[in-house]
Amino acid sequence: MRTSRLVERTFTTRASADQTWEHVVDIPRWPSWAHHIRKVTLEPPGPLGPTTRGRLLLKPAFPTTFRVTALDPGHSWSWRGRFLGTTLDYDHRIEAAPDGTGVAFTIDGSGATVRVVGPLFAAVYSRIVGRAIANLIAELDAL
């Protein structure tokens, strides 16, 4: 199965690694900085865990689901979703840095439709995630 890196973003924040982790794993709060997300529902409700599944309602009214595939509390987590027949693997990494915290978000795509869907998804989502990251940095730096 062919896998393609579709999105890769790294950034730093003045917030501590612990503050950053607690903020970004509070997934129901994501719409405060990821304005393309209208609503988040988690199963089971509560903190992000190794069995967490979720549903995001993206604007204007596009639902998508995910399930956690890996979790290293305080450092990283991954989840898997699908878009138009392409499997999307989202990875989130947080590391202490000399003046705050480094964060890396990546999305890899695989499956039969990745050659067609991947570039389209990457073009659209890269713009969306760029705006979301700017909002996230502002929230984190204000902590």
SVG drawing of the C-alpha trace seen along z (x, -y; Angstrom):
<svg xmlns="http://www.w3.org/2000/svg" viewBox="-24 -36 41 38">
<polyline fill="none" stroke="black" stroke-width="0.4" points="0.0,0.0 1.4,-3.4 1.7,-6.0 2.1,-9.7 2.9,-12.6 0.1,-15.0 0.6,-17.7 3.5,-18.5 3.6,-21.4 5.9,-22.2 5.8,-25.2 6.9,-26.4 5.0,-28.1 6.1,-29.8 3.8,-27.5 5.3,-24.6 5.2,-21.1 2.6,-20.2 0.4,-23.2 0.6,-22.5 -0.2,-18.8 -3.2,-19.5 -4.5,-22.2 -4.2,-20.1 -5.6,-16.9 -8.7,-18.8 -10.3,-17.8 -13.9,-19.1 -12.2,-22.6 -10.6,-22.5 -13.3,-24.6 -11.9,-27.6 -8.8,-27.6 -9.7,-25.2 -12.5,-27.3 -13.2,-24.7 -14.5,-22.4 -18.1,-23.1 -18.5,-20.3 -16.6,-17.4 -18.1,-14.3 -15.9,-11.7 -16.6,-8.1 -16.0,-7.5 -16.5,-11.1 -13.7,-12.6 -9.9,-12.8 -8.1,-11.4 -7.3,-7.7 -6.1,-4.7 -9.7,-3.7 -11.0,-7.1 -13.1,-7.4 -14.6,-10.6 -16.7,-12.5 -15.9,-15.9 -18.5,-18.1 -16.6,-20.2 -18.0,-23.5 -20.4,-23.9 -21.8,-20.5 -19.4,-17.7 -19.0,-14.9 -15.9,-12.8 -14.8,-10.1 -11.6,-9.0 -10.1,-6.5 -6.9,-6.7 -4.3,-4.3 -1.4,-5.2 -1.0,-7.2 2.2,-8.2 0.7,-10.5 2.4,-13.8 4.3,-13.3 2.3,-12.1 -0.8,-10.5 -2.1,-9.3 -5.5,-8.7 -6.9,-7.3 -9.8,-8.6 -11.0,-8.4 -11.8,-10.9 -13.2,-9.8 -11.7,-6.4 -8.3,-7.5 -7.0,-6.5 -5.6,-9.4 -3.2,-8.9 -2.8,-12.1 0.2,-12.3 0.6,-14.9 3.9,-15.3 4.9,-17.6 8.5,-18.1 10.0,-20.5 12.2,-23.1 14.7,-25.6 12.2,-28.5 8.9,-26.6 7.5,-23.7 7.9,-22.3 4.8,-20.8 4.6,-18.7 1.4,-17.8 1.6,-15.4 -1.0,-13.7 -0.1,-10.6 -2.5,-9.3 -2.8,-5.7 -5.2,-3.6 -6.5,-3.2 -7.6,-6.8 -4.6,-8.6 -3.0,-9.5 -6.1,-11.5 -7.6,-12.5 -4.2,-13.1 -3.1,-16.2 -6.6,-17.8 -6.9,-17.1 -3.3,-18.4 -4.0,-21.7 -7.2,-22.4 -6.2,-21.2 -2.8,-22.9 -4.5,-26.3 -7.0,-25.4 -4.4,-24.0 -2.2,-27.0 -4.9,-29.3 -5.8,-26.9 -2.1,-26.7 -1.9,-30.5 -5.0,-30.5 -3.6,-27.7 -0.2,-29.4 -2.1,-32.6 -4.1,-30.5 -1.0,-28.7 1.1,-31.8 -1.6,-33.4 -1.5,-30.6"/>
</svg>
